[in-house]
Amino acid sequence: MDTAEETKRQRKKEWQRAYYLRNKERLSVQKKQWAGKNRAKKKEDDKRWRQANKERVAKKVKEYQQSHKSQVNATNRRWQKRNWEKHIEYQLQYNHAKRARMEIATVNMKAIRGFVRAVKAKAFCTCYYCGSKVSSKKIHFDHIIPIAKGGQHSVENLCVSCPPCNMAKHDKPIEAWVRIGQQVFAL
């Protein structure tokens, strides 16, 4: 591009910016009125823009989540309390590292939901690994044989565990992991 065109574009951008700043309130009202009248078109335009700018949107979302951690966490906790069955199903079924293996596994979600409801109906549960009593509000559901190690996503392979045991076990097979009191030993 030659410098004359660049200069012309730069002047046009400066003029547009100045016009916007002079007429900000009027333009904002017009934009809101148009969006109200053309709700479906606005939604479609927004979707198309997000598709074309995926990286930009992801960056903005990440920045927002970093700068508003407490608000995002509070919102997530409220959703999880209102939709605890969906939340647990998501944790068990859609964890990204497990997704491919779980698609191969035969899954009976009706049985899993029944298991989760039965466990959540109790006030306290016993940890499968260390035997401690845990409030049913704080329990974790864990795959005894990790899906990453070839375990199935089924009721037979699920257990209730306390958060410390589940976090310490991670994706280790039960034979290679033992929890005695508060000490963790990997065999």
LINVEN-V386962 format. One record per backbone hydrogen bond with DSSP energy under -0.5 kcal/mol. CO is the residue of the C=O (numbers start at 1). NH is the residue of the N-H. E is the energy in kcal/mol with one decimal. If there is no record, write none. Layout:
co = {CO;CO}
nh = {NH;NH}
e = {E;E}
//
This chain:
co = {2;3;4;5;6;7;8;9;10;11;12;13;14;15;16;17;18;19;21;23;24;25;26;27;28;29;30;31;32;33;34;36;38;39;40;41;42;43;44;45;46;47;48;49;51;53;54;55;56;57;58;59;60;61;62;63;64;66;68;69;70;71;72;73;74;75;76;77;78;79;81;83;84;85;86;87;88;89;90;95;95;98;99;100;101;105;107;108;109;110;111;112;113;114;115;116;117;118;119;123;125;127;132;134;135;135;140;140;142;142;144;144;146;146;147;152;154;155;157;159;160;161;162;163;164;165;166;169;173;174;176;178;178;179;180;183;185;185}
nh = {6;7;8;9;10;11;12;13;14;15;16;17;18;19;20;21;22;23;24;27;28;29;30;31;32;33;34;35;36;37;38;39;42;43;44;45;46;47;48;49;50;51;52;53;54;57;58;59;60;61;62;63;64;65;66;67;68;69;72;73;74;75;76;77;78;79;80;81;82;83;84;87;88;89;90;91;92;93;94;98;99;102;103;104;105;107;109;112;113;114;115;116;117;118;119;120;121;122;122;136;134;131;127;125;138;139;142;161;144;159;146;174;149;151;150;154;157;158;144;142;128;140;166;167;168;169;170;172;176;177;187;180;185;181;183;180;178;187}
e = {-1.7;-2.5;-2.2;-2.7;-2.5;-2.5;-2.2;-2.5;-2.4;-2.7;-2.6;-2.5;-2.3;-2.7;-2.6;-2.4;-2.2;-2.0;-0.6;-2.6;-2.2;-2.2;-2.3;-2.5;-2.2;-2.5;-2.6;-2.5;-2.2;-2.0;-2.4;-0.5;-2.8;-2.4;-2.3;-2.8;-2.7;-2.2;-2.5;-2.5;-2.6;-2.3;-2.1;-1.5;-0.8;-2.7;-2.8;-2.3;-2.3;-2.8;-2.5;-2.5;-2.6;-2.8;-2.2;-2.3;-1.7;-0.7;-2.6;-2.9;-2.3;-2.4;-2.5;-2.6;-2.3;-2.3;-2.7;-2.3;-2.2;-2.5;-0.7;-2.7;-2.6;-2.5;-2.8;-2.6;-2.7;-3.0;-2.3;-1.7;-1.4;-2.6;-1.7;-0.9;-1.7;-0.6;-0.7;-1.9;-2.9;-2.0;-2.3;-2.6;-2.7;-2.4;-2.2;-2.7;-1.6;-0.5;-1.1;-2.3;-3.1;-1.3;-2.7;-3.0;-1.6;-0.7;-0.5;-2.8;-0.6;-2.2;-0.7;-0.5;-1.2;-2.5;-1.8;-1.4;-1.1;-1.2;-3.0;-2.7;-2.8;-2.7;-2.4;-2.7;-2.0;-2.8;-2.1;-2.5;-1.3;-1.2;-1.2;-0.6;-2.3;-0.6;-2.3;-2.1;-2.1;-0.6}
//
